Amino acid sequence: MKAMKAPRKGIHAGVLIGGFVAAVCVALYPIVIHPYLFVQDYKQIQKHTRKDIDQESVQPGGMKVWSDPFGRK
């Protein structure tokens, strides 16, 4: 009896699809997952970078600065 060989076409397609999925996950990690896991770090970065910006002066068309309509803190 001869040993059966695995079909090469299926293996290549699986590697290609697996590589594509891995590349998408690697690309999404710094954009979506890392900020979601480390919220406080990003809040501190935003506070530091926005401290010298006067929000009243950068609002378009004289609109008032956004506030939460439900009064959440």
Helices and strands as residue ranges (DSSP letters): H 8-28, I 29-33, H 34-37, H 39-49, H 55-58, G 60-62
